[in-house]
Amino acid sequence: MQYQAENQTITIPSGDHLISLRNRKRMDLTSVKSIERFDQQEFYVRTSQGILHIKGEDLKIVHLDVDKGLLTLEGIVRALQYDEEQSLDGARGLLHKLFG
């Protein structure tokens, strides 16, 4: 897969997961399978390495190409966390059963 950064082209081996973060304001991701859930404060992105939880402010999608597995976000990035590969609906369902 070839990834076009601002002034350069980077060749990424198929299936490799890469995060590029510029000044905590622009994030490029590869090997994105889907976006599970999102709003301006958080994104849950399913990647080849598990679910990536991105927290921040004024987050928005600039570019998404699921066929190529590419995602670009802009906003202020506060935190990144990987979770095990699981259904977010299942986790939410358990919490709903306990506290619902």
N, C-alpha and C positions, 0 to 999 in steps of 0.2 A: 504494500500500500504506500502511496506517496502522499505526503502531507505538506501543504503549501503554507509556510509561515510567512511573515511579512515580506522579507527579502530573500528567503531561501526555501529550497525544497528539501525535505527530509524523507528518506526512504525508511519505512518502519516494517520490520518483518511481520508477516500476516499473523494476526492474533495478539501481537504485543500491545500492552496497555501503556499509554503515555499521557502524562499531565504536564501541561506547560502553563505556568501562572506568571503573568506580567504585572508587577507592581500591585498585586492583590486586587486588580481591577478587571483583568481579562484572562479567562481560563479556556484553554483548548484541551479537549480530551479525545483519545482514540479508543477503539474497541468498545464503543458504546452500543449496547444491545437495545435499550429502550429507556424512556424516562417514565418512572413509575408514578411519581407525584411531584408537583412543584408549585411554588408561589414566590413572591418577592423575597421571602426570608429563607427558604430552604428548597433544595432539590434532592430527590432520591433517584439516582441514575444507576441502572443495571449495566455493569461492565463485564468484561471477560474475567475480572478478578473479584467479582462480588458486587454488592450494592454499595455505591458511594453516596454518602450523605454529605451534602454541601450546605453550610450555613453562611448567611451573610445578610447584606442589605441591598435593596434595589436590584436584585438579581433578575436577569432577563436573558432569553435565548437570542443570540445574534445569528447563529447558523446551526442547522441540524440536518444531517444526512445519515439516516439510520442504515441505509444500504451500504455505505462506506464506513459506518461506525464513528462518525465525527460529530462533535458537539462543541460549540463555542458559546461561552456565557460572558456577560459583562455585569458589573456591580462590585460591591465591596465584599471580598471573601473573608470570612471570620474563622471558619473551621472546616476541616475535611476529616471524614471518618469512614472506614470500610466496615461493613457488616457482613455476616455470613450470608450466603446465597439462600434466601428464603422469600416466601410470599409476604409482602407487606400487608395484604388484606388479612392473612392468617394471624399476624401479630396484632393487628388492630382488632380482629375478632376476639382474641383472647382477652385483651384489655376491656373490650366492650362487655364480655361475659362477666368479668370480675367486678367492674365498676359501673356497667351500663345502665 
